[in-house]
Amino acid sequence: MIQCTSWAISLNSASHRIANHSFQVCWSPSSLGWTKLNGAVRLDSSRASASGLLRDSNGDWLFGFCRNIGCCSAYEAELWGIIDWLTLAWQRGCR
């Protein structure tokens, strides 16, 4: 099965102030039988791109993608990433 998590909500609700603290973020494997999408949306100068990679429950890389989107909102960039991810996953037999 495929599981999808939204990152645009975090991006949109994030403060635009510079944080005075840091924290570590690490990858955690998905449950057995699931795949996991790790994605990123970058919005600089109103230009957006989306990229991601799909890993299995062992953390092994299955495939990745990257798309230059152009001018759009964080939600639109996320949707393009999800569409690309689902299209590639479907083509590679992930159901």
KEKE-3310 file (N, C-alpha, C; in steps of 0.2 Angstrom, whole numbers, plus 5000, padded with zeros to 4 digits):
npx = (5004:5002:5006:5003:5009:5006:5016:5015:5006:5013:5023:5016:5010:5022:5032:5039:5050:5067:5073:5079:5084:5089:5086:5086:5082:5076:5075:5063:5058:5045:5030:5030:5027:5023:5026:5036:5035:5047:5047:5050:5047:5051:5051:5056:5058:5045:5045:5043:5047:5046:5051:5055:5057:5055:5054:5056:5050:5062:5070:5076:5080:5068:5063:5065:5060:5059:5053:5051:5041:5037:5028:5018:5007:5012:5003:4999:5011:5014:5003:5007:5018:5013:5005:5014:5022:5012:5009:5021:5023:5012:5015:5025:5020:5016:5004)
npy = (4994:5012:5026:5043:5059:5075:5089:5102:5109:5111:5119:5131:5135:5139:5150:5165:5170:5169:5155:5153:5141:5124:5108:5090:5081:5065:5051:5039:5022:5015:5006:4988:4981:4993:5008:5023:5040:5053:5069:5086:5103:5118:5135:5148:5165:5165:5155:5138:5121:5103:5088:5071:5055:5037:5025:5008:4998:4994:5004:5005:5013:5016:5023:5040:5057:5073:5090:5105:5117:5131:5146:5146:5141:5134:5124:5120:5116:5105:5097:5094:5087:5076:5071:5067:5058:5048:5044:5039:5028:5020:5017:5008:4998:4999:4997)
npz = (5000:4998:5007:5010:5016:5021:5018:5015:5023:5034:5029:5025:5037:5044:5053:5047:5053:5059:5067:5083:5088:5085:5078:5076:5062:5057:5046:5047:5046:5036:5040:5039:5023:5017:5008:5008:5005:5004:5003:4996:4995:4987:4988:4981:4977:4971:4963:4960:4965:4965:4973:4976:4985:4984:4996:5003:5016:5022:5020:5008:4993:4980:4969:4962:4959:4951:4949:4940:4943:4942:4944:4958:4972:4989:4991:4978:4973:4981:4977:4963:4966:4972:4962:4953:4960:4963:4949:4945:4954:4952:4938:4941:4947:4961:4972)
capx = (5000:5005:5004:5005:5009:5007:5021:5013:5003:5019:5026:5011:5009:5028:5034:5044:5056:5073:5072:5085:5086:5090:5084:5088:5076:5079:5071:5060:5056:5038:5028:5031:5022:5021:5031:5036:5037:5050:5047:5052:5044:5055:5048:5061:5056:5039:5046:5042:5049:5044:5055:5054:5060:5051:5058:5052:5050:5069:5074:5079:5078:5064:5064:5064:5058:5060:5049:5052:5034:5036:5025:5012:5007:5014:4998:4999:5017:5013:4999:5011:5023:5009:5003:5020:5023:5007:5009:5027:5021:5007:5018:5030:5017:5015:4996)
capy = (5000:5018:5031:5050:5063:5082:5094:5109:5112:5114:5125:5136:5138:5140:5157:5167:5172:5164:5152:5153:5135:5119:5101:5085:5077:5059:5047:5033:5017:5014:4999:4982:4981:5000:5012:5030:5046:5058:5075:5093:5108:5124:5141:5154:5170:5163:5149:5132:5114:5097:5082:5066:5048:5032:5020:5003:4997:4993:5010:5005:5018:5013:5028:5047:5062:5080:5093:5112:5119:5138:5150:5143:5141:5128:5118:5118:5112:5099:5093:5092:5082:5070:5068:5064:5052:5043:5042:5034:5023:5016:5014:5003:4992:5000:4998)
capz = (5000:4998:5012:5008:5021:5018:5020:5013:5029:5039:5026:5025:5044:5047:5054:5043:5058:5059:5073:5087:5090:5080:5080:5071:5059:5054:5042:5050:5041:5036:5042:5034:5017:5015:5005:5011:5001:5007:4998:4997:4991:4988:4985:4981:4972:4968:4958:4965:4962:4970:4972:4982:4983:4987:5000:5005:5024:5024:5019:5002:4988:4975:4964:4964:4954:4952:4944:4940:4943:4940:4949:4961:4979:4992:4990:4971:4972:4984:4973:4958:4969:4974:4956:4950:4964:4961:4942:4944:4958:4948:4933:4943:4950:4968:4972)
cpx = (5004:5002:5007:5004:5010:5012:5020:5010:5008:5022:5022:5010:5016:5029:5039:5050:5061:5073:5079:5087:5086:5088:5085:5082:5079:5073:5069:5057:5048:5036:5029:5026:5020:5027:5031:5039:5041:5051:5049:5049:5048:5052:5052:5059:5050:5040:5046:5045:5047:5048:5053:5057:5055:5055:5053:5053:5057:5073:5077:5076:5074:5065:5063:5062:5059:5056:5050:5044:5033:5032:5019:5013:5010:5009:4998:5006:5017:5008:5002:5015:5019:5006:5008:5022:5018:5007:5015:5026:5017:5010:5023:5027:5015:5007:4994)
cpy = (5006:5023:5038:5054:5070:5086:5101:5113:5115:5120:5131:5139:5140:5148:5159:5170:5167:5161:5152:5147:5130:5112:5097:5082:5071:5055:5041:5029:5017:5007:4994:4982:4988:5003:5019:5035:5051:5064:5081:5097:5115:5129:5147:5159:5168:5158:5143:5125:5109:5091:5077:5059:5043:5027:5014:5003:4996:4999:5010:5009:5014:5017:5035:5051:5069:5084:5101:5114:5126:5141:5147:5143:5135:5122:5116:5114:5105:5094:5090:5086:5075:5066:5064:5057:5046:5040:5037:5028:5018:5013:5008:4998:4993:5001:4998)
cpz = (5000:5003:5010:5014:5018:5022:5019:5019:5033:5036:5026:5032:5047:5048:5049:5047:5058:5066:5077:5090:5084:5083:5075:5069:5056:5051:5047:5045:5041:5039:5037:5029:5014:5012:5008:5006:5005:5001:5000:4992:4992:4984:4986:4975:4968:4963:4963:4961:4967:4968:4978:4980:4987:4990:5002:5013:5026:5023:5012:4997:4982:4969:4966:4958:4956:4947:4945:4939:4940:4946:4952:4969:4982:4991:4983:4970:4975:4980:4967:4960:4970:4967:4953:4953:4962:4954:4942:4948:4955:4942:4935:4947:4958:4968:4980)
residu = (MET:ILE:GLN:CYS:THR:SER:TRP:ALA:ILE:SER:LEU:ASN:SER:ALA:SER:HIS:ARG:ILE:ALA:ASN:HIS:SER:PHE:GLN:VAL:CYS:TRP:SER:PRO:SER:SER:LEU:GLY:TRP:THR:LYS:LEU:ASN:GLY:ALA:VAL:ARG:LEU:ASP:SER:SER:ARG:ALA:SER:ALA:SER:GLY:LEU:LEU:ARG:ASP:SER:ASN:GLY:ASP:TRP:LEU:PHE:GLY:PHE:CYS:ARG:ASN:ILE:GLY:CYS:CYS:SER:ALA:TYR:GLU:ALA:GLU:LEU:TRP:GLY:ILE:ILE:ASP:TRP:LEU:THR:LEU:ALA:TRP:GLN:ARG:GLY:CYS:ARG)
# end
